[in-house]
Amino acid sequence: MDFNVKKIHIYQDLTFSKSNKCYKNESLTVYKNGVSKTDLEPNLKKYLLEKEFKGWANYMPYKGTGIPKSLPKELAPTESKIEQGVYLFVQGVQPENEKKIPIILAQAAEALHLESIWQEISLSKCVYIRKLKENNKVLFQLFRKII
């Protein structure tokens, strides 16, 4: 699968919690990247290690256009977040076949890694995977912070 990697700026923290008060149509899972820039032929499985579910969206979804002028109202105490900053980002539609999901996510993580090498930028080891349910489909978004 081909991915269009973008450099994006997140202007406000995206907060998450495991509380039942949270917005369940959006979730966050965090992985560690086990591939370094010196790995010439890394195993696809090394891009997403140590999976940890961090919770659901801890804010009401933004319905406007442009950049919000105030912080969103949090629904519960924040347990995790994607901090504001500059990231490499990729997104796609999650396949319905459950067995294909880990492969597609690993390929997306690989795309981020390869783009960082191409652009000669360093990324954090943390890989954020945000999933959103929209129009009866599940979208996934991968983020790695530029350091």
N, C-alpha and C positions, 0 to 999 in steps of 0.2 A: 504494500500500500504506500502510495506517495503522500508525504506530508509537506505542507507549506509552513515552514518555521518562521515565526515573526518575533521581533523584539518589541516588547510592550512595557508600558509604565503603569503600574498599579498605584493609584493615587490615595487609596484608603485601605487599611487593613481589611482583609476578608476574614471574619471571625466564625469560629465553629465551636460546637459544644455537643456532648452526648446526651443532653437533657431532652426529655420528651416534648418540651415546649418549642423545640426548634423546627425549622422549615425542612421537611423531609424530602423535598424534591431536589435538594442539593446536598452533596456530601464531600468529605475530604478524606483521602487516604494518603499517607506519606511513606515513601520508600527511600532507601539509600542507593546511590549509584555506586557500583563496584568496579567501574571501568575507568582507567586513567588514560591520559592522552598518549602514553607510551605503549598502550596495548595495541598491537598491530592488527590482530584478528580476534577480538573479544567474543566470548560466547554471549549470545543474545540474552541468556538468563541472568547475566551479571549486571544488566542495566537497572534492574528493579529487585533489590534485596531488602530483607527485613520489613515486610509489609506491616503497617500499623494504622488501623482505622482511627480517625481523629474526631469524627462526629458529623453533624449536619449544620447547615447554614444557621448561624445564630443572629439573624437579622431578617427583617421582612424584605422580599425582593424589590429592587429599585424598578419603578415603572416609567420613569421619565426618560428624557434624552439628554445627552451631554454629561458633564461631570456633576454629581450631586453637590449641593452647596452646604450640606450638613452631614454629620455622621449618622448612619442608620441606627435605629433603635434596636438595642440588643434584647433578646428574648430570655436569656439565661446568662449566668456567669461564663465568660469566655474560657475555654480550655485549650484551644489551638487557634492558629491564624496563619494566613499567608500575608506576610508583612508588606506594607507599601514599599515600592522599589522598582527596579528594572529587571525584567526577566526575559529569557527565551521561552517561547510559548508555542504550543501546537494543539490543535483540536481535531476531533473526528467524531463520527457516529459509531457507537459501540455495536458490534455485531450481535445478532440475536442468538447465534450459536455460542453457548457458554464456553466451549473448549477453545474457541478462537480469541477470546478476550485477552488472556495473558500474552499471546503472541502479538496481537495488534498493539497493546500497550507497550510491550518491549520494543517493537519497531518504532513507535512514536518516541520513546526515550532515546533510542539509537539516533533518530533524526536530530534531536536536540543536541546530542553529544557531537555528532559529525558537523553540525552547523557551528558549534562553538570552536571546533578545530579550524574550520574554514575561515571563520571571522577572527581567529586568534584572540578569543576571549576566554576567561576562566569562569566556571560555574560552580556554585555550591554543590556539595554531594547530595543534598536533599532534593528529592523529586516529589513534587506535589501533584497529586492526581485528583482533580475536582470533577465530579460527575453531576450532571444536571438532567432532569427529566423535562422535556419540552415536546409538545405535539406528538405524544405517544412514542417518543424515541428517547434513548439515553445518549447524551453527548458526553464525551470525555475531553478534558483539558489537562495538559501537562505543563508544569511550570518549573523552571530551574533559575534561581536567582543569579544574576551576573555579579561577580565579585571582583 
